[in-house]
């Protein structure tokens, strides 16, 4: 099969969960004999089209920052979408797998694939709904409308988590939703040795408001009287990076918290996880939480926020973690519990084995084959196009 993945950023230049999923699946599908193309921003020098790890990478526009004043850049999303057009017109893909965010590409691909009679799958990693108003205030109405249009126009949908699948169905999406989760490379993780740089707590993720890395700092501040040798490690980068470093210094916690920034070497990140005890993810919004399962594979308990938009809560197993309220005191209590109780390693191992990338790839490969064989010539039903107008009758509007 000739398979094209549509997403603006590419691993390992950025290390978010979406680009990680595309990379891991793409490398495996390429090894199984498929022709894999990634259409993203150009992070490299030289030709716009290069080969890497068995995949063909298309640089559709120069790389630019994803965030403006702490929010996803609309200009970046529009520029990327416009850059896609000439590459799509020259493509010979049998099927495209377009990631739902940042929505404009999904809308473009829906129109393009309908006109060119190409197969399209839209993989939804999150569904925001009313969260748009929390994210942008009154301007969130535009984001909500664009998201709904992208959903209505999605001819076939994959959801990476049950949370996202339920949210889309609750909104009234009429089509089928197939759940194919994210995964981890269990063999590669097993082969990594623990780092010599140890910690008690570790956070891995983007430094953005929704992930609340500052709550790790606040929890450490609460716990150090009880655990005077407590040490936490924060790994990642993002618009709040400077704020986080200043907060550590302001509280006088430089001796207790190491803020390492972006670590490009994934093995190094795994080694640091293996040299820690508890993975802390005080996030209010996770589409899946790959890093949480990687931490579980490293034998760590999970502390995360019990929030309706946090799909990572499904990874917290009895005896192997804690779901807490989104405040420093409760997060500190969850950490305390995990430090005092060793996790159920048997449960961790069983859960991790069910999320290996090889199995995920086989499931997705079969899904693509079925889609191409049975439905790639089906156009979007007229009722879906007319359903766009139903958006304006949704209760939250």
N, C-alpha and C positions, 0 to 999 in steps of 0.2 A: 504494500500500500504506500501511496504518497500522502504523507500527513503533514499539515501545516499548523503550527502553534502560534497563536496571536496573543502577545502580551508585551507591554512596553519595556520591561526590564529583563535582564538576562543574568542567570547565575554563572559564575560566582562573583561577577562585578557587584551585584547586590544579593543579599542572602535572605530575602523574605520567603515565606512559605509557598507562594504561588510559583515563583521562578524556580524554587527548589524542586517542586513537584514536576514541572515541565522538564527540567534537566534530568532528573532521575528516570522518569518514564521514557524520555526521548532517547537517552543513551541505551537503554535496554531494548527499545523497539528497533533502534538502528542495528544493534547486535543481532537481532532476530531477522534481519534482512530487509527491513522497511526503510523507505527514503524519508528522512525526517528534516523538516525545515522550521526554523525559528525566526519569526519576524518581530524584531525588537529595535530599540534605539541602538545606535552604533557606539560601542564602547572601545573600539579598537582603531588603530591607524591602518592606512592602506585601503584596499578595495572594499566596496560596500558589502560584498558577498564573500564569505570565507567558509572554510570547513574546520570543524573542531569536534573532537571526540565522536567522529562518525556522523555528525549532524551538519547541515548547511545553515549558517547564520546570515540573515539578511539585515543589514543596518538601514532602517527605513528613514531615519533622520538622525542628526547629531544628538548625542546624549546630553540631557539637561536635567536640572534638579526636579525632583518629584514634588517638592513642597515649597509653598510661598506663605510666609508668616505662619508656619506650623500647620497649614492645611494643604491638601493635595492641589496641585496647580492645574487649573482649567486650561491655561495656555499650553502646558506640556501635553495634556491629553488631546487637545485639538491638533496640535502640531504633529503628534505621533499618528493620529488618525489620517490626516491629510497625506503624510508620508507613506502610509500603507497603500494608497490607491495605485500608483504605478507598479508596485511590486505584485499586487493582486492581479492586475491586468495581464502580467507576464507569467503568472503562476500556472502550474499544471497539477495542482493538488487534487486528489480524489476526495479528501475530507479535511475540513478545517476544525480545529478545536480552539475556539476563542474564549478567553477568560472574561468573565462578566465585567470586571472593573478595568478601565474607567468608563465603561458603558458605550461611549461613542464608537469604538471599534466594533462592539457587538451589534450595534444598530447598522453600521456600514456593512459588516459581513452578512447580516440578515438580508439586506437589499441585494448585495453583490451575488450571494449564493442563490438567491431566488431567480435573479435574472440569468445567471450563467448555469443554472441547474447543477450546482455543486452541493455536496453534503456539508452540513454545518452542525456542530455540537457546541453549545455554550456551557462552559463549566462555571457553575456559581459557587464561589468560595464564601460569600457572605450575602445576606439580604438585609438592607438597612431599614427600609420602611420609615417609620416615624423618627428613627434615629437621625435622619437628615436634619430635623429641626434642632436637635441637640448640637449637631456638628456645625451648622451654618446659621442658626437662628431662623428668621423669617425667610431668608434666602434659600433655606433648605427645601422650600416648595419646588424649586426648579430641579434640584437634585432628585427629589422623590419622583417627579414626573418623568425625568430621563430614565431613572431606574425602572419604572413601570413600563415605559415604552420598550426598553431593552428586554424585559421579561416577556412581554406579550409577543414580541417578534422572535423570541428564541424558539426555533422549530423543534429542537430536541435538547433536553436539559440533563446535565449531570450535577449533582450536589455532593460536596465532599463531606458533609456531615448531616446527621439527622436533624439538627437544629435548623440548618439552612433549608432543607427539604420541607420541613413543617412550616417554616415561615412563608415560603413561596406558595404552598398549598393553601395556607390560611388566607393568603391575599386573594386567592381565586384563580391561580394559574391552572388552566384547563388541561394542559398536556401531561404526559408521563414525566416523572422525575426519577432518575436512576441514581442511586447512591454508590459512588466509587470513592472510597476514602483516600486520604494521603497516607504515606507510609514512611518507612525508614529502611536503611540498609543494615540489617542485623549483623551480617557477616563482617562488614567493614567496621562497625562499632565494636564488635567483639575483638577485633584485631588490634585496637588502639590501647596503648598502655596509659595508665593514669599519669597525669602531669606531676612534676615535682612541686608545682605551685598549688598548694592546697587551699581550700576554703570550707566553710561550714554551709554557706548559702550561695546560690548562684542564680543570676538572672541573665537570660539571653534573649534579646529582642531589640526592636527598634525603639529609640528614645522618642516616643510620641505620647501626647497626653492620654490617649486611650489605654496604653499599656501601664501607665502609672509607675514607672521605675522609682519615682520619688517615695512611694510607699515602702519600698524595700529599705530605703534610708531611714524612714521614720520608724519602721519596725526594729531595725538594728538599734536605734537610739533608745527604744524602750527596753530592749533585751540585754544591753551590755552590763547593767548592774547585776543581773542574774548570771550572765555569761561574760565575764570580763575579757576572755580571750576570743570572743566571737569575731569571725571574719567573713565578710561577704564580698562577692565578686560580681561586677556588672559588666556585661559584654554587649556591645552594640553601638550604634550611632544614630543620629537623627536630629531633628530641629531642637530638641530639648537637651542635647548633650551638654552644652555649656551651663545650662541651668542646674543640671544634676551635679556637675562637678563643683559648682559654687555652693550648692546645698551641703555637700559633703564637707567642704571646708568651713562653712558657716557653723555647722554643728560640731566641728572639731572631731570628725570621724575618719580622718585620713588614715589613721592607724588601724581602723577596723573595716574599711571599705576600699577595695581596689576597683577603679573605673578604667577598664582596659581599652575601651573604644571598640572600633571595628576590628575583628580578627578574621582575616581572609581565609586562613587555613582551617578547613572544617575539622580535620583530624585534631588540630590543636584545641578547638572548642570542645570536642568530645573528650579529649584528655583532661581538660579542665573540669568538665562535668564529672568524670570518673574520680577526680580528686576532691569532690565536694560531697555533701550529705543531703541537702534539700534543694530542690529546684523551686524557685519562687516566681510566680507569674501573676501579679496583682492586676490583671487586665480586665477591662469591662467589655472588650470586643475581640474575639478570636473566631476566625472562620473555621479553624480546625485545631491548630496547636501542634505542629510537627515537632518543635523543640521539646515539648512536654513528653512526647513518646520517646524521643531520643534520650531524654533524661531518665525515663523509666528503664530503658535498655541499659543505662549506666548504673542501675540499682538505686536511683534516687526516689525519695518520696516527693510528692507534688503538693504545693500549696498554691491555690488559685482562688479567684474571686467568684463567688456564687452570684453571677449576674446573668440576666436573661439573654444577653448577646454574647456570652462567652461559651463557645462550643468546647473549650478545653476542660470544662467541668466533667464531661463524660469520661475523661481519662483518669479521674481520681477514683481509685478502687478502695473498697473497704480494707482498712489496715495498711494502706500504702499512700496516705495523703490526707489533705483536708481542704474543704471548700469553706471559705470565710466571707464575711461581709467586707465591703470595700472601704475599710478604715484601718489605720495603723494598729490599733489595739487588737482587733480580731485577727489580723494577719500575723501579728506577733504571737498570739495564742496558737495559731495553726503551726507556726514555725516551732514553737516550744513543744507542741505535741509530737511533731515529727523528729525533733532532736532527741526526745526522750523515748521514742518507740521505733524500733527497727521495722522497716517495711516487710510486707509479706512477699518474699522474693519469688515464690511459686506463682502467685497471681500475676506479678509483674511479668514474668517470663512468658506466661500463657498469653497475656494480652499483647505483648510486644510481637510475638510470633505471628499473630493474626494480622499484623500491619507491615509485613515485609514488602518492599517495593517490587520484588519479583512476582508475588501474587497479585498485587495491584495492577502491574503491567499486563499480566495475562488476562485479567478481567477486562481491562480497558481495550486490549487488542481484540478480544471477542466482541465487545460492544461496537467497536469501529466496523468490524467485518459485517456484523448484522445490520448496522445502519446503512452501509454501502449497498449491501445485497438487497435489502428489503425496502428502504425508504429514501434513498438519495434523490430520487426523481420526484418525490412528493413536495409540492409547494406548500407554503404556509397557508392553512385554511383561511378562507375569507372571514370567518367569524373571529379569527385572532386579530386580523387587521382592524375590523370594526370594533373589536374589544378595546382598542386604544382609547376610543371615546368614553368607554366605561370608567377609565381612570379618573375622569373628572367627577364621577359620582361616588368615589371611594369615601368612606366616613372620615378619614383623617384629613381630607381636603375641605 
